[in-house]
Amino acid sequence: MEPYSRRDQITVLFRAALHAADPYEAVRLYTGHILSVYENEAFQKLIVIGFGKAASPMMKAIMDDLGERVRAGIIITKYGHVDLRDKNDFIEVYEAGHPLPDENGVKGTEEVINLLKETDGNTLVLCLISGGGSALLVSPLSGITLREKQKATELLLNAGADIFELNTLRKHISLVKGGRLAEIAYPKRVISLILSDVIGDRLDVIASGPTVPDRTSYRDAVKIIERYGLSNAMPRSITDTLARGIKGLVPETPKESSPVFEKVENIIVGSNKSAINAVRDRAVISGFETSIVSSEIQGEARFIGKWLARKALELKASRVPDEKICLISGGETTVTVRGKGMGGRNMELALSFALEIEGKSGITFLSAGTDGTDGPTDAAGAVVDGETVRKAKALGMNPEEYLENNDSYHFFQKVGGLLMSGPTGTNVMDIQIALLNE
């Protein structure tokens, strides 16, 4: 008999992922570089701007190591993601809405813009960027209201648009995204430390690339709206702005050749890959034969759940007796909302996986968001095994109906299996772990 339950084992592995993606430690690895730039280029002041779900611990790392040089700072983070013990008199803190932006995000962003405009050439600007920054750093273009931006975001999210598509639109209706924050800061020296939460670690997509040249255009944004059949549903102010942008009547986001990026340095300090590698290392120590499927998992959550379940079943069928196998993947799936239930992409993926392994022993599966939240819920994700669906049916529940109604949260609330971590202070997309051990 093993000393820990399978749920305990898989949860320990997930915690290894969180530890590897710790934003505080990730930033501290680069404080020496920031100090070197500050001293070698003879700056007199350091200002720090943080936005995203990991803004609070990232800022703490800077204040712990470089606090005596910081003259001002602002962080904008999701509600509940600030440790009150880490607050500092030099730093203004705004808690704001995610995934839908709100007025607090607008207020915080206004202060960021004002701070950048007020600083002089003797100031080094440090940006701390993490997942969720697209919703939290929010300043709509002239003529577009916050409510209209919220509606546009909600329409694309519910249609199943991925983060690349969503951020293409966001960049073209914003004063600060798609390199425009660097444009505001120009010609100041800017260093951005970035915790990646997107497939492939594309700098222009993370938090909608506020300090990075934009690869996309107004025309790309229009094509995305048309792809999902949302042309008539989109607010008129947004479609009009995009149309004017295509005609050259609204300035395009700055591109690679723009001089605004001459003094900008963008550095990725953590990613989903580092989290996955930590899970692998911990699993190997625990005696598992370990295989990484991919760190770029994407697509409809319920289809990915089936696909991963079939991989697990194939491996289980071919394994040698007593062999313990750990299957790991990461990335970010999407959910096309058709029902009226509550859930998130990880819980929906886990429910789909559970349906495929019904009645199969020796398989335990976890899918969870590294930020500790999955959709508009208080759960990070869910853990399932071959008994999950059987248990639901014994309670008179129909798991397929819960899946079709996008109601995975209430399914796991009744059956058991919710993974409750609370806000983790980091965000490097999602992790999936399957353990195959009798």
Sequence and secondary structure as in RCSB ss.txt:
>XXXX:A:sequence
MEPYSRRDQITVLFRAALHAADPYEAVRLYTGHILSVYENEAFQKLIVIGFGKAASPMMKAIMDDLGERVRAGII
ITKYGHVDLRDKNDFIEVYEAGHPLPDENGVKGTEEVINLLKETDGNTLVLCLISGGGSALLVSPLSGITLREKQ
KATELLLNAGADIFELNTLRKHISLVKGGRLAEIAYPKRVISLILSDVIGDRLDVIASGPTVPDRTSYRDAVKII
ERYGLSNAMPRSITDTLARGIKGLVPETPKESSPVFEKVENIIVGSNKSAINAVRDRAVISGFETSIVSSEIQGE
ARFIGKWLARKALELKASRVPDEKICLISGGETTVTVRGKGMGGRNMELALSFALEIEGKSGITFLSAGTDGTDG
PTDAAGAVVDGETVRKAKALGMNPEEYLENNDSYHFFQKVGGLLMSGPTGTNVMDIQIALLNE
>XXXX:A:secstr
  SS HHHHHHHHHHHHHHHT HHHHHHTTHHHHHHHHHHTT SEEEEEEESTTHHHHHHHHHHHHGGGEEEEEE
EEETT   GGG  TTEEEEEE SSS  HHHHHHHHHHHHHHHH  TTEEEEEEE TTHHHHS  B TT  HHHHH
HHHHHHHHHT  HHHHHHHHHTTBSSTTTHHHHHHTTSEEEEEEE  SGGG TTTGGG TTS     HHHHHHHH
HHTT TTTS HHHHHHHHHHHTTSS     TT GGGTTEEEEEEE HHHHHHHHHHHHHHTT EEEEEEEEE SB
HHHHHHHHHHHHHHHHHH  TT  EEEEEEE  B    SS    HHHHHHHHHHHHTTT SSEEEEEEETTS  S
SSS  EEEEETTHHHHHHHTT  HHHHHHTT HHHHHHHHS EE     S    EEEEEEE  
